[in-house]
Amino acid sequence: MEKLYDKLDNLKKTLDESETITKLRELIKEINSNKELVSLIEKYNLTHDERIKQEILKYDIFLKYKHQETELNFLILEINQELKKITKKDKCGL
């Protein structure tokens, strides 16, 4: 069981230091520093107005964030696929 915890800690550390996560954190900081963009996002979340959404999409930083978010989702899918492989191996070994 100790081995499992060590492997999980290594996985967390690796993910934390990954380029995808690092870039995502930087982009979030940059977005949060742009008060106008944050205001538009808040308004959109309340109203779901398509015109506001179009205004948000004009911001290059937001598009970069969405791209990085997609990269993170792909990473999560890869991790899930690997976990399925591991659990299948364990079940067959029982």
Kinemage of the C-alpha trace (Angstrom):
@kinemage 1
@onewidth
@group {chain A} dominant
@subgroup {mainchain}
@vectorlist {calphas} color= white
{ca met a 1} P 0.000 0.000 0.000
{ca glu a 2} L 2.922 2.305 0.717
{ca lys a 3} L 4.100 1.807 -2.878
{ca leu a 4} L 0.732 2.965 -4.152
{ca tyr a 5} L 0.861 6.141 -2.056
{ca asp a 6} L 4.373 6.852 -3.313
{ca lys a 7} L 3.265 6.400 -6.907
{ca leu a 8} L 0.266 8.677 -6.357
{ca asp a 9} L 2.498 11.328 -4.804
{ca asn a 10} L 4.840 11.075 -7.796
{ca leu a 11} L 1.899 11.398 -10.171
{ca lys a 12} L 0.630 14.495 -8.353
{ca lys a 13} L 4.087 16.057 -8.423
{ca thr a 14} L 4.541 15.258 -12.107
{ca leu a 15} L 1.141 16.736 -12.964
{ca asp a 16} L 1.805 19.792 -10.840
{ca glu a 17} L 5.038 20.426 -12.717
{ca ser a 18} L 3.656 19.589 -16.151
{ca glu a 19} L 3.730 22.196 -18.870
{ca thr a 20} L -0.052 22.005 -19.276
{ca ile a 21} L -0.776 22.789 -15.629
{ca thr a 22} L 1.937 25.435 -15.406
{ca lys a 23} L 0.636 27.281 -18.468
{ca leu a 24} L -2.938 27.003 -17.260
{ca arg a 25} L -2.043 28.583 -13.919
{ca glu a 26} L -0.202 31.421 -15.653
{ca leu a 27} L -3.144 32.081 -17.950
{ca ile a 28} L -5.582 32.109 -15.039
{ca lys a 29} L -3.434 34.714 -13.274
{ca glu a 30} L -3.296 36.792 -16.412
{ca ile a 31} L -7.049 36.579 -16.923
{ca asn a 32} L -7.699 37.502 -13.301
{ca ser a 33} L -5.506 40.570 -13.674
{ca asn a 34} L -7.659 41.805 -16.562
{ca lys a 35} L -10.600 43.385 -14.746
{ca glu a 36} L -12.530 44.082 -17.929
{ca leu a 37} L -12.361 40.443 -19.012
{ca val a 38} L -13.272 39.192 -15.551
{ca ser a 39} L -16.260 41.515 -15.549
{ca leu a 40} L -17.415 40.197 -18.928
{ca ile a 41} L -17.034 36.601 -17.760
{ca glu a 42} L -19.057 37.323 -14.629
{ca lys a 43} L -21.787 39.000 -16.676
{ca tyr a 44} L -21.865 36.098 -19.100
{ca asn a 45} L -22.150 33.583 -16.265
{ca leu a 46} L -25.203 35.436 -14.996
{ca thr a 47} L -26.924 36.123 -18.297
{ca his a 48} L -25.550 33.651 -20.876
{ca asp a 49} L -25.868 36.464 -23.380
{ca glu a 50} L -24.268 35.442 -26.685
{ca arg a 51} L -23.126 39.006 -27.388
{ca ile a 52} L -21.098 38.994 -24.189
{ca lys a 53} L -19.663 35.612 -25.113
{ca gln a 54} L -18.527 37.013 -28.447
{ca glu a 55} L -16.828 39.899 -26.627
{ca ile a 56} L -15.012 37.441 -24.359
{ca leu a 57} L -13.835 35.413 -27.345
{ca lys a 58} L -12.127 38.495 -28.761
{ca tyr a 59} L -9.558 38.271 -25.981
{ca asp a 60} L -6.533 36.315 -27.120
{ca ile a 61} L -5.677 35.361 -23.541
{ca phe a 62} L -9.070 33.725 -23.117
{ca leu a 63} L -8.608 31.688 -26.300
{ca lys a 64} L -5.214 30.553 -25.055
{ca tyr a 65} L -6.824 29.561 -21.771
{ca lys a 66} L -9.526 27.520 -23.549
{ca his a 67} L -6.868 25.782 -25.623
{ca gln a 68} L -4.891 24.905 -22.509
{ca glu a 69} L -8.053 23.730 -20.780
{ca thr a 70} L -8.636 21.377 -23.705
{ca glu a 71} L -5.078 20.082 -23.365
{ca leu a 72} L -5.781 19.373 -19.706
{ca asn a 73} L -8.913 17.437 -20.639
{ca phe a 74} L -6.871 15.303 -23.051
{ca leu a 75} L -4.375 14.649 -20.277
{ca ile a 76} L -7.188 13.560 -17.966
{ca leu a 77} L -8.503 11.199 -20.654
{ca glu a 78} L -5.047 9.662 -21.041
{ca ile a 79} L -4.748 9.161 -17.294
{ca asn a 80} L -8.171 7.536 -17.155
{ca gln a 81} L -7.250 5.160 -19.982
{ca glu a 82} L -4.089 4.142 -18.159
{ca leu a 83} L -6.014 3.619 -14.928
{ca lys a 84} L -8.485 1.380 -16.750
{ca lys a 85} L -5.611 -0.716 -18.063
{ca ile a 86} L -4.190 -1.056 -14.560
{ca thr a 87} L -7.518 -2.011 -12.989
{ca lys a 88} L -8.171 -4.592 -15.729
{ca lys a 89} L -4.802 -6.187 -15.034
{ca asp a 90} L -5.543 -6.292 -11.300
{ca lys a 91} L -8.960 -7.877 -11.802
{ca cys a 92} L -7.555 -10.573 -14.067
{ca gly a 93} L -4.884 -11.363 -11.530
{ca leu a 94} L -7.437 -12.114 -8.784
